[in-house]
Amino acid sequence: MAGASRSEPLDDLNQAPPLGDVDLFGLDRPLQEAVAANGAAGEAQALSFFGRHWGRAELIEQARLAEKTPPRLDGEVVMFDPAYHRFMNDSMTAGLHCMTWQSDATVAPAPAEVARAARYFMVAQVENGHMCPITMTRASVAALATESALAGKVVPKIVARQYDPSFRPWWEKSAITLGMGMTERQGGTDVRTNRTQAIKHGEGYAITGEKWFMSAPMSDAFLVLAQAPGGLTCFFMPRFRHDGSVNALHFRKLKDKTGNRSNASSEVEFNKAYALRVGEEGKGIRTIIKMVQLTRLDCAIASAGLMRAALVQAVHNARHRRVFGKRLAEQPMMRSVLADLALEAEGALALVMRLCRAVDLSVSDENEARLVRLLTPAAKYWICKAAPAFAYEAMECLGGNGYVEESSTLPRLYREAPVNAIWEGSGNVMCLDVLRAMRTEGAEMQAALQSLLHDAKGVAGVADSLHFIERTLTGNDAEAQARAAVERLALLAAAAALAQTAPNVAALFARTRLARFRGIGFGTAEIDDDDLGLLLDRALP
């Protein structure tokens, strides 16, 4: 405000005060309900402690620093801002990289997946970049478990709740992280065209070739794909050879990315790099897909967390900022926008938490296992695609303040939002995975879909949506129409998940997303004024 004294309170200048320290769990009623409904009610006290720790204003500033000072390559070592190491230490001490596994590479009992997802969801609201090595380290165990002798040596180092960033052989360290190298410049998603060669050499293999994207190059080892004599195969490639010498990985450069700037991604060459086989020769995709399924799940959880963070920024600003004589949160059109955002965020959260419950139960329940195979790509497709538009709409709620770096975290959230839709398989790849599941397990998958109909308890539009999904995904032009069906599948599953946690919200979600027309922008859904108030109160008390 022109002429205003610098000593005037922010509220007198019509500016929203900083959010300050918040309880990311205690202020999130939808998260509390989803945790309880999916079997992790006993985690509430621990999650509240976790939410208070990660909700500190200090960590938001650390996240800004981690992005402002991106990693750099110093020879063969990646250098990071101290803020990045702070996040890695906090996440690994909390066990986000390992709490779903036991030291023998067996799955931890339920509700480990739900309990971890709640934590992962909260961390993503603060700093998402460092979650890349966290999720790959966690997910790598699924692939390593196929090679029991190797897993017996490596997994105890993975499940250690410590952070050891030192550059030395993995077996000398207190704890390790793992990265992944799949894609090459000539093929990208089509990894069957990979040219990197693996030749048997002693007890291991010598690998020569390149990777166009090597995620988390500061890791202690990588799971990579290469062409062995028996076909495309998965390998464990450590940074150091078994004799303690540095392995033959040469990092050409770090990628200069649009977002996800606190995290490192690289181009790499292998010159007879030492590696050990994981799984059978020729079964590389089958082996590494076990890892990829879990990283895709984390993409969806993280995007749901980014949406939650953006929503809180928008609602908080609207409750303090005055325009045309009233607070923004009292303006009818802004209330519609905020409530629509809140409804989208609730659906995304409910879906990922229900999906994590399915992962927990899939060990002994085949129908839940089918839901995991069907809904993981569908959830990643919808939630990760929704997040960038969601972050932009939240930014617009703040106007110019939302677009400038010093007054909001939204520019960082907006830059971060696209990565999860692109990483680990783009939208078309997710739709093809859903199609593949329907074609290979047709009758069983239709039974799994029927279970969603049962869970949805008859909310509006669900039955018609199920009919559309089944008809479209089994029709002659299924691939051409797959996006529409997969999006509808994700929305149906979100409505079914909400019906188990918040039936009144489920009815709103289904009515506005499945049963009625909704425009491309937020704020176009038909929501009654009473329901607007309900959604905003749930979003941020």
Phi and psi in degrees as a GROMACS rama.xvg file:
@    title "Ramachandran Plot"
@    xaxis  label "Phi"
@    yaxis  label "Psi"
@TYPE xy
-58.8149  132.784  ALA-2
79.4392  -0.85517  GLY-3
-71.5624  143.429  ALA-4
-71.6092  144.053  SER-5
-65.1239  -20.8776  ARG-6
-85.2156  -5.9654  SER-7
-66.8617  142.831  GLU-8
-59.8611  149.68  PRO-9
-56.38  -39.4144  LEU-10
-62.6174  -32.365  ASP-11
-68.5107  -21.3539  ASP-12
-94.0148  10.6709  LEU-13
60.2669  40.5679  ASN-14
-119.558  141.383  GLN-15
-69.504  134.626  ALA-16
-69.1753  157.385  PRO-17
-57.2141  147.424  PRO-18
-64.1305  -34.3981  LEU-19
70.7808  -158.564  GLY-20
-74.6034  129.314  ASP-21
-132.995  160.949  VAL-22
-99.6278  103.14  ASP-23
-64.7195  -21.054  LEU-24
-94.2245  -46.8398  PHE-25
-64.8357  -27.7595  GLY-26
-92.4645  5.13181  LEU-27
-119.325  86.0335  ASP-28
-61.8803  -42.6089  ARG-29
-58.2589  -38.0416  PRO-30
-66.4743  -43.7769  LEU-31
-58.7223  -43.9339  GLN-32
-66.8854  -41.0326  GLU-33
-66.1769  -39.773  ALA-34
-61.0988  -47.5596  VAL-35
-65.2883  -43.4929  ALA-36
-67.9166  -23.4812  ALA-37
-105.624  23.3172  ASN-38
94.1388  7.80241  GLY-39
-116.83  31.3835  ALA-40
-58.1433  -32.0774  ALA-41
-67.1033  -10.2051  GLY-42
-90.6394  -0.555816  GLU-43
-56.8648  -45.1598  ALA-44
-65.2234  -44.4619  GLN-45
-64.2173  -38.5075  ALA-46
-69.1365  -33.1647  LEU-47
-65.7345  -42.5143  SER-48
-61.3236  -44.7011  PHE-49
-61.3618  -43.9445  PHE-50
-64.7155  -35.5969  GLY-51
-70.5762  -37.8828  ARG-52
-63.707  -49.0442  HIS-53
-79.3885  -12.9002  TRP-54
-89.9211  6.73901  GLY-55
-71.0993  139.025  ARG-56
-58.0516  -31.096  ALA-57
-56.9622  -38.5443  GLU-58
-73.2495  -30.18  LEU-59
-62.325  -40.979  ILE-60
-66.3918  -39.0283  GLU-61
-62.3487  -37.5503  GLN-62
-64.1671  -38.6229  ALA-63
-63.038  -42.1544  ARG-64
-66.5239  -40.5497  LEU-65
-62.2636  -35.7084  ALA-66
-79.7541  -35.8271  GLU-67
-67.1151  -30.3565  LYS-68
-115.528  82.0551  THR-69
-66.6627  161.287  PRO-70
-64.1111  156.531  PRO-71
-135.899  155.572  ARG-72
-94.7625  124.37  LEU-73
-120.013  91.3318  ASP-74
68.8225  -119.347  GLY-75
-103.397  9.11324  GLU-76
-114.395  138.546  VAL-77
-95.1657  128.059  VAL-78
-103.659  137.569  MET-79
-126.221  158.109  PHE-80
-65.0404  145.609  ASP-81
-53.6716  -28.8665  PRO-82
-61.4094  -37.8261  ALA-83
-61.8985  -45.79  TYR-84
-63.496  -32.4959  HIS-85
-61.6876  -45.0916  ARG-86
-66.6348  -42.5502  PHE-87
-60.0537  -43.4123  MET-88
-62.4481  -46.506  ASN-89
-64.6025  -42.0118  ASP-90
-69.0199  -39.8017  SER-91
-75.8403  -33.9711  MET-92
-62.8198  -35.2828  THR-93
-77.1539  -12.036  ALA-94
85.9383  19.1559  GLY-95
-64.4006  -20.8434  LEU-96
-89.6044  -5.48398  HIS-97
-148.683  -6.71905  CYS-98
-72.2008  -6.84021  MET-99
-94.8301  4.31229  THR-100
-125.566  155.467  TRP-101
-104.321  166.266  GLN-102
-65.2442  -17.3393  SER-103
-94.1249  16.1855  ASP-104
71.5652  13.876  ALA-105
-88.8069  158.721  THR-106
-72.8662  135.468  VAL-107
-68.7321  147.211  ALA-108
-67.3645  155.643  PRO-109
-59.2146  146.597  ALA-110
-100.358  48.0648  PRO-111
-56.5599  -42.3316  ALA-112
-67.2024  -42.9678  GLU-113
-65.8959  -43.2677  VAL-114
-63.0772  -41.2881  ALA-115
-66.9035  -43.2486  ARG-116
-59.2362  -38.8775  ALA-117
-61.7395  -40.2824  ALA-118
-69.2576  -45.1409  ARG-119
-59.3142  -41.3497  TYR-120
-59.9708  -41.3583  PHE-121
-72.0536  -41.7055  MET-122
-63.0814  -39.5609  VAL-123
-60.5961  -25.0288  ALA-124
-70.6815  -18.4369  GLN-125
-104.237  -55.9718  VAL-126
-151.384  108.309  GLU-127
-89.9162  -21.7951  ASN-128
-60.9939  -46.2111  GLY-129
-70.7256  -9.16373  HIS-130
-72.3344  -14.2683  MET-131
-60.6639  -56.5728  CYS-132
-66.5787  -28.4874  PRO-133
-62.9542  -48.3151  ILE-134
-70.8501  -36.7501  THR-135
-69.9202  -35.9668  MET-136
-62.9692  -46.2358  THR-137
-60.7898  -46.6784  ARG-138
-73.4741  -25.3083  ALA-139
-60.191  -27.7174  SER-140
-61.9947  -32.9641  VAL-141
-61.5496  -35.971  ALA-142
-80.7828  -43.0527  ALA-143
-61.4436  -28.6064  LEU-144
-61.7159  -18.9755  ALA-145
-75.7123  -11.347  THR-146
-122.898  85.8527  GLU-147
-60.3806  -39.876  SER-148
-63.397  -45.7645  ALA-149
-65.7919  -44.5475  LEU-150
-58.9787  -38.1596  ALA-151
-60.0113  -28.2709  GLY-152
-89.6324  -39.9478  LYS-153
-86.127  -43.0085  VAL-154
-60.6476  -38.8162  VAL-155
-56.6861  -30.4489  PRO-156
-74.3802  -30.4108  LYS-157
-72.9525  -39.5142  ILE-158
-83.56  0.0110407  VAL-159
-68.6635  131.88  ALA-160
-90.8607  65.2569  ARG-161
-142.876  166.853  GLN-162
-125.35  120.778  TYR-163
-127.838  95.2413  ASP-164
-84.0647  4.98941  PRO-165
-64.8814  150.086  SER-166
-96.7321  92.3156  PHE-167
-158.239  169.351  ARG-168
-55.0976  140.922  PRO-169
-60.5648  -31.9139  TRP-170
-74.6699  -12.8205  TRP-171
-92.2524  -7.95744  GLU-172
-92.9055  158.267  LYS-173
-78.0753  -26.7382  SER-174
-158.134  153.84  ALA-175
-134.858  162.491  ILE-176
-123.928  154.806  THR-177
-123.53  145.308  LEU-178
-115.242  -167.497  GLY-179
-146.309  142.407  MET-180
-135.653  107.021  GLY-181
-119.421  -46.8396  MET-182
-87.5402  145.804  THR-183
-124.788  158.685  GLU-184
-62.3322  -31.7839  ARG-185
-80.2757  -16.5676  GLN-186
-123.762  -35.0663  GLY-187
59.9782  -119.124  GLY-188
-60.8115  -32.3592  THR-189
-80.8087  77.2572  ASP-190
-69.5924  -13.8416  VAL-191
-65.9079  -16.9351  ARG-192
-88.5127  5.79693  THR-193
-55.0351  140.792  ASN-194
-106.456  -14.4342  ARG-195
-57.4035  131.56  THR-196
-108.052  142.208  GLN-197
-122.452  121.624  ALA-198
-115.021  133.432  ILE-199
-60.1255  132.141  LYS-200
-146.871  103.995  HIS-201
62.8228  -131.412  GLY-202
-82.4651  -8.77545  GLU-203
-124.808  -149.327  GLY-204
-134.997  154.25  TYR-205
-107.798  121.723  ALA-206
-112.259  130.389  ILE-207
-129.168  131.671  THR-208
153.897  -149.049  GLY-209
-152.541  163.76  GLU-210
-132.05  132.756  LYS-211
-75.7167  -31.6752  TRP-212
-131.627  114.251  PHE-213
-112.476  108.617  MET-214
-74.8484  141.609  SER-215
52.1728  63.3279  ALA-216
-66.0933  -10.4375  PRO-217
-81.9152  1.50026  MET-218
-68.1065  163.347  SER-219
-81.7742  -21.2461  ASP-220
-160.001  165.972  ALA-221
-137.181  147.483  PHE-222
-96.0748  119.942  LEU-223
-127.006  156.086  VAL-224
-104.025  137.146  LEU-225
-152.002  157.666  ALA-226
-84.1812  107.903  GLN-227
-91.9134  172.76  ALA-228
-53.787  -31.9193  PRO-229
-90.3514  4.93104  GLY-230
116.984  -172.719  GLY-231
-62.9526  125.82  LEU-232
-134.542  151.682  THR-233
-93.6227  139.617  CYS-234
-133.532  150.018  PHE-235
-98.0763  112.952  PHE-236
-116.419  105.2  MET-237
-81.6922  162.038  PRO-238
-71.5439  -21.5291  ARG-239
-123.241  142.562  PHE-240
-70.268  168.208  ARG-241
-64.9196  -19.2708  HIS-242
-89.2183  3.27892  ASP-243
93.3528  -4.63642  GLY-244
-81.4506  156.236  SER-245
-67.3406  132.651  VAL-246
-71.9917  161.625  ASN-247
-85.9168  59.8402  ALA-248
-106.857  125.606  LEU-249
-117.554  115.281  HIS-250
-84.8682  115.585  PHE-251
-67.8011  -48.3485  ARG-252
-167.683  164.441  LYS-253
-92.0118  143.614  LEU-254
-72.5945  138.61  LYS-255
-94.3765  98.1298  ASP-256
-96.2521  157.407  LYS-257
-59.8464  -47.1633  THR-258
-135.328  -158.521  GLY-259
52.7758  37.7605  ASN-260
-78.4662  -18.9365  ARG-261
-74.8374  -17.0832  SER-262
-101.41  150.001  ASN-263
-100.993  137.441  ALA-264
-131.908  149.375  SER-265
-141.798  164.656  SER-266
-101.014  138.825  GLU-267
-140.811  147.284  VAL-268
-114.477  144.04  GLU-269
-114.155  131.127  PHE-270
-124.604  86.563  ASN-271
56.429  46.2973  LYS-272
-70.6575  139.556  ALA-273
-75.1009  135.923  TYR-274
-154.663  158.79  ALA-275
-115.9  141.696  LEU-276
-70.9413  140.737  ARG-277
-121.391  112.203  VAL-278
82.0715  179.546  GLY-279
-75.2709  153.33  GLU-280
-60.8005  139.246  GLU-281
83.7646  -5.80877  GLY-282
-111.297  29.1257  LYS-283
-61.5972  -43.547  GLY-284
-66.8693  -44.0433  ILE-285
-60.1971  -35.5988  ARG-286
-73.5586  -50.8917  THR-287
-76.3302  -20.1335  ILE-288
-64.1075  -24.5297  ILE-289
-65.1069  -34.3007  LYS-290
-73.542  -44.2608  MET-291
-62.5003  -37.5299  VAL-292
-56.9522  -40.4078  GLN-293
-74.2804  -36.4735  LEU-294
-67.8383  -33.9076  THR-295
-65.6796  -39.0603  ARG-296
-60.517  -43.5882  LEU-297
-66.1931  -31.6462  ASP-298
-58.5193  -43.9362  CYS-299
-67.3975  -42.3686  ALA-300
-61.737  -46.6014  ILE-301
-62.8558  -41.6569  ALA-302
-65.0374  -37.8203  SER-303
-61.3932  -37.9489  ALA-304
-66.4501  -40.5315  GLY-305
-61.341  -39.8476  LEU-306
-62.7096  -44.0393  MET-307
-59.6936  -45.0335  ARG-308
-61.8169  -42.4198  ALA-309
-65.7705  -40.0714  ALA-310
-60.9501  -46.2168  LEU-311
-60.6436  -41.9467  VAL-312
-59.8142  -44.2927  GLN-313
-67.2161  -45.564  ALA-314
-66.3628  -43.943  VAL-315
-58.7591  -46.658  HIS-316
-62.0704  -43.7932  ASN-317
-65.3818  -26.7254  ALA-318
-79.9328  -12.7871  ARG-319
-114.173  -27.2018  HIS-320
-84.0396  132.961  ARG-321
-106.104  134.517  ARG-322
-139.969  131.847  VAL-323
54.355  39.0316  PHE-324
87.1618  -3.66142  GLY-325
-136.081  158.393  LYS-326
-65.6521  147.057  ARG-327
-55.8585  -37.4049  LEU-328
-67.7802  -10.3276  ALA-329
-98.9035  -8.46484  GLU-330
-77.9205  127.137  GLN-331
-54.43  -43.2859  PRO-332
-69.8525  -40.3138  MET-333
-66.045  -36.9137  MET-334
-60.6548  -39.0258  ARG-335
-64.3447  -42.1456  SER-336
-63.9268  -49.4711  VAL-337
-63.0368  -41.2833  LEU-338
-66.6499  -38.2004  ALA-339
-65.0797  -40.8892  ASP-340
-61.0513  -45.0549  LEU-341
-61.7445  -38.9554  ALA-342
-66.7304  -41.5129  LEU-343
-62.6281  -43.8961  GLU-344
-64.4162  -39.4163  ALA-345
-63.7906  -41.451  GLU-346
-63.9554  -41.9258  GLY-347
-63.3668  -45.348  ALA-348
-63.45  -46.5218  LEU-349
-59.9562  -40.1569  ALA-350
-65.6754  -47.2272  LEU-351
-67.7048  -34.3227  VAL-352
-71.4813  -37.4252  MET-353
-65.8881  -38.0649  ARG-354
-64.694  -39.1026  LEU-355
-66.7426  -34.978  CYS-356
-63.189  -39.2304  ARG-357
-61.6245  -38.936  ALA-358
-62.4888  -43.7723  VAL-359
-57.0649  -41.5083  ASP-360
-89.701  -11.4156  LEU-361
-66.7393  -18.8487  SER-362
-60.7935  -35.5409  VAL-363
-121.425  -1.48648  SER-364
-127.436  109.32  ASP-365
-67.2264  -32.7295  GLU-366
-64.9663  -38.4947  ASN-367
-66.3877  -37.601  GLU-368
-62.2449  -38.8233  ALA-369
-66.1505  -39.712  ARG-370
-61.1987  -38.018  LEU-371
-61.3324  -46.7101  VAL-372
-66.198  -33.3776  ARG-373
-83.547  -42.9008  LEU-374
-89.6494  -20.7103  LEU-375
-60.2857  -52.6363  THR-376
-66.7081  -33.1068  PRO-377
-66.9964  -43.1382  ALA-378
-65.1004  -43.7638  ALA-379
-61.3385  -42.1338  LYS-380
-57.4812  -55.988  TYR-381
-71.3213  -51.7482  TRP-382
-66.2375  -44.6912  ILE-383
-69.6433  -29.0393  CYS-384
-76.6764  -31.7011  LYS-385
-71.429  -31.5839  ALA-386
-60.5192  -45.7776  ALA-387
-61.4929  -44.674  PRO-388
-64.913  -36.1929  ALA-389
-62.7271  -48.0189  PHE-390
-62.5271  -39.6748  ALA-391
-62.7407  -44.8503  TYR-392
-63.2072  -39.621  GLU-393
-63.7736  -38.3814  ALA-394
-61.8482  -41.8193  MET-395
-65.5961  -30.05  GLU-396
-60.6308  -28.401  CYS-397
-91.5676  -7.04603  LEU-398
64.1712  -141.268  GLY-399
-59.3055  -34.13  GLY-400
-62.0142  -29.8887  ASN-401
-75.7576  -15.8896  GLY-402
-98.7361  -13.1344  TYR-403
-100.707  146.727  VAL-404
-68.9009  -36.87  GLU-405
-78.7061  -13.8136  GLU-406
-111.316  1.55452  SER-407
-160.187  152.342  SER-408
-88.122  -3.302  THR-409
-64.9181  -36.7527  LEU-410
-57.9919  -40.1318  PRO-411
-66.9013  -41.7558  ARG-412
-62.6047  -39.8729  LEU-413
-65.5517  -41.8525  TYR-414
-66.1135  -32.9265  ARG-415
-77.1651  -29.4453  GLU-416
-58.8896  -38.284  ALA-417
-70.5716  -20.5266  PRO-418
-62.2943  -38.0427  VAL-419
-70.7126  -25.4818  ASN-420
-73.6757  -28.7813  ALA-421
-91.7973  -41.3463  ILE-422
-69.5402  141.975  TRP-423
63.4449  31.1565  GLU-424
109.467  116.587  GLY-425
-73.0245  -178.634  SER-426
-57.4209  -44.0093  GLY-427
-63.3302  -38.2641  ASN-428
-64.7464  -38.832  VAL-429
-63.3565  -41.3872  MET-430
-65.0686  -39.4303  CYS-431
-63.6517  -35.3284  LEU-432
-65.6463  -40.1688  ASP-433
-63.6115  -44.5171  VAL-434
-58.8724  -42.9523  LEU-435
-62.3122  -41.9821  ARG-436
-63.4371  -40.9744  ALA-437
-67.3656  -35.8155  MET-438
-75.9518  -37.51  ARG-439
-84.9064  -24.6917  THR-440
-131.157  47.555  GLU-441
-49.1092  -61.8811  GLY-442
-63.9237  -41.2449  ALA-443
-66.611  -39.7607  GLU-444
-69.1835  -34.0365  MET-445
-66.6774  -33.8499  GLN-446
-65.7111  -39.5979  ALA-447
-63.4595  -39.6922  ALA-448
-62.6033  -38.7692  LEU-449
-62.5806  -32.3428  GLN-450
-66.061  -31.2827  SER-451
-66.4538  -40.2021  LEU-452
-59.8427  -41.4437  LEU-453
-63.8348  -44.141  HIS-454
-66.0122  -29.5601  ASP-455
-73.0311  -13.2909  ALA-456
56.4182  38.0631  LYS-457
74.229  20.3413  GLY-458
-67.2954  156.74  VAL-459
-58.425  135.069  ALA-460
85.7086  -8.9493  GLY-461
-70.0494  -47.1589  VAL-462
-62.1213  -43.6145  ALA-463
-65.3626  -36.9285  ASP-464
-65.9949  -40.3729  SER-465
-62.1351  -41.9128  LEU-466
-62.493  -43.0092  HIS-467
-62.5388  -43.9647  PHE-468
-61.4604  -49.7953  ILE-469
-63.2745  -43.717  GLU-470
-65.4325  -42.811  ARG-471
-71.3486  -44.9991  THR-472
-75.307  -12.197  LEU-473
-111.537  3.52239  THR-474
-82.2713  173.95  GLY-475
-67.4267  -29.4369  ASN-476
-107.377  36.136  ASP-477
-56.996  -42.9845  ALA-478
-66.2668  -40.9802  GLU-479
-64.5836  -30.1668  ALA-480
-104.272  8.4216  GLN-481
-63.7287  -36.3261  ALA-482
-59.8737  -44.1686  ARG-483
-62.0471  -42.0287  ALA-484
-70.8399  -39.4261  ALA-485
-70.4052  -38.9557  VAL-486
-61.6092  -43.8107  GLU-487
-63.7947  -36.9998  ARG-488
-61.5702  -45.397  LEU-489
-63.3062  -41.8445  ALA-490
-65.2367  -40.6356  LEU-491
-61.0534  -45.7166  LEU-492
-65.4007  -35.8898  ALA-493
-65.8762  -41.3805  ALA-494
-62.9769  -41.0552  ALA-495
-64.8047  -39.1725  ALA-496
-67.2587  -42.3813  ALA-497
-63.3808  -32.8891  LEU-498
-61.9519  -24.4595  ALA-499
-86.7016  -18.2046  GLN-500
-112.988  -40.405  THR-501
-147.115  82.033  ALA-502
-55.0755  -37.1612  PRO-503
-66.8697  -36.8732  ASN-504
-70.5941  -37.2913  VAL-505
-59.2058  -41.8286  ALA-506
-62.8693  -41.6798  ALA-507
-64.4918  -44.4227  LEU-508
-61.8538  -47.8098  PHE-509
-66.5691  -39.6412  ALA-510
-65.5952  -37.0302  ARG-511
-90.923  -20.242  THR-512
-107.715  -25.0122  ARG-513
-115.794  -38.4067  LEU-514
-96.6538  -21.3371  ALA-515
-128.625  163.42  ARG-516
-66.5275  140.478  PHE-517
-139.917  133.39  ARG-518
-72.498  178.39  GLY-519
-74.9417  -19.6718  ILE-520
-99.9795  155.813  GLY-521
-71.2302  146.665  PHE-522
96.4832  1.74209  GLY-523
-98.6461  -5.40315  THR-524
-76.6479  146.456  ALA-525
-85.346  105.558  GLU-526
-129.382  126.622  ILE-527
-65.8409  157.835  ASP-528
-61.6574  -39.9048  ASP-529
-61.643  -39.8062  ASP-530
-70.7338  -32.0004  ASP-531
-58.658  -46.4975  LEU-532
-63.2461  -40.7774  GLY-533
-59.2823  -48.0818  LEU-534
-64.6174  -40.8137  LEU-535
-70.425  -35.6837  LEU-536
-66.1348  -37.8093  ASP-537
-69.6327  -34.2807  ARG-538
-66.4258  -43.7108  ALA-539
-156.161  99.3293  LEU-540
